[in-house]
């Protein structure tokens, strides 16, 4: 089993905030495909990284996660690309963590 986490930015690359409907649609499509979703919405995480010029870029993100029995890397890679286009991002983070149900 895996926990797949999607780091969803709250703004596009120009700093324009996404309407709440964007996150709601993402949650709905993941629920339909995987049967459930958890969105950590209370306090956005503050991300920071160095861009190609060495400047520090920052973004606020929420983490949306689903649990899957099998990890379809091809599907997730394509989904990441579609999200990057939809959310006007240069790059997004989706990670999968092995998980044991206790």
C-alpha positions as CSV (number, residue, x, y, z in Angstrom):
1,X,0.0,0.0,0.0
2,X,1.1,3.6,-0.7
3,X,0.1,7.0,0.4
4,X,0.4,9.3,-2.6
5,X,0.8,13.0,-1.7
6,X,0.2,15.9,-4.0
7,X,1.6,19.3,-3.1
8,X,-1.0,21.6,-4.5
9,X,0.0,25.3,-4.8
10,X,-2.5,27.9,-3.7
11,X,-1.4,30.4,-6.5
12,X,-0.2,30.2,-10.1
13,X,3.3,31.2,-11.1
14,X,2.2,34.9,-11.4
15,X,1.0,34.9,-7.8
16,X,-2.7,34.8,-8.6
17,X,-4.7,32.8,-6.0
18,X,-6.7,29.9,-7.3
19,X,-10.5,30.0,-6.5
20,X,-11.6,27.3,-3.9
21,X,-13.4,25.5,-6.8
22,X,-10.1,24.4,-8.2
23,X,-9.2,22.5,-5.1
24,X,-12.7,21.2,-4.7
25,X,-12.6,19.8,-8.3
26,X,-9.3,18.1,-7.6
27,X,-10.6,16.5,-4.4
28,X,-13.8,15.3,-6.3
29,X,-11.8,13.7,-9.2
30,X,-9.5,11.9,-6.8
31,X,-12.4,10.7,-4.7
32,X,-14.1,9.4,-7.8
33,X,-11.0,7.5,-9.0
34,X,-9.6,6.2,-5.7
35,X,-12.7,6.1,-3.4
36,X,-11.4,8.8,-1.0
37,X,-9.1,11.7,-0.4
38,X,-7.6,13.6,2.5
39,X,-6.8,17.3,2.1
40,X,-4.7,19.0,4.7
41,X,-6.2,22.5,4.5
42,X,-5.9,24.1,7.9
43,X,-2.5,25.7,7.6
44,X,-0.8,25.8,4.2
45,X,2.7,24.6,4.2
46,X,5.3,27.1,3.2
47,X,7.6,25.8,0.5
48,X,10.9,27.4,-0.6
49,X,13.5,26.3,-3.3
50,X,16.2,27.8,-5.4
51,X,15.3,28.4,-9.0
52,X,17.7,28.1,-12.0
53,X,19.1,31.6,-11.4
54,X,19.8,30.8,-7.7
55,X,17.0,33.0,-6.4
56,X,14.7,31.6,-3.7
57,X,11.2,31.0,-4.8
58,X,8.4,30.5,-2.3
59,X,4.9,29.1,-2.4
60,X,2.1,28.1,-0.1
61,X,0.8,24.6,-0.7
62,X,-1.8,22.3,0.7
63,X,-1.2,18.5,0.7
64,X,-3.8,16.3,-0.8
65,X,-3.3,12.5,-0.4
66,X,-4.9,9.2,-1.4
67,X,-4.1,5.7,-0.5
68,X,-3.6,3.1,-3.2
69,X,-2.8,-0.6,-3.1
70,X,-0.8,-0.5,-6.3
71,X,1.4,2.4,-7.6
72,X,0.7,3.1,-11.3
73,X,3.7,5.3,-11.9
74,X,2.7,6.0,-15.5
75,X,-0.7,7.3,-14.5
76,X,0.7,9.4,-11.7
77,X,3.3,10.9,-14.0
78,X,0.7,11.8,-16.6
79,X,-1.6,13.2,-13.9
80,X,1.3,15.4,-12.6
81,X,1.8,16.8,-16.1
82,X,-1.9,17.5,-16.5
83,X,-2.0,19.3,-13.1
84,X,1.0,21.4,-14.0
85,X,-0.8,22.6,-17.1
86,X,-4.1,23.1,-15.4
87,X,-2.5,25.0,-12.5
88,X,0.0,26.9,-14.6
89,X,3.0,25.5,-12.7
90,X,6.6,24.8,-14.0
91,X,6.8,21.8,-11.8
92,X,4.7,20.1,-9.1
93,X,5.6,17.5,-6.5
94,X,3.7,14.2,-6.2
95,X,5.4,11.6,-4.0
96,X,4.5,8.1,-3.0
97,X,5.3,6.7,0.4
98,X,5.1,3.0,1.3
99,X,2.5,2.4,4.0
100,X,1.5,-0.4,6.2
101,X,-2.1,-0.4,7.5
102,X,-2.0,-1.1,11.3
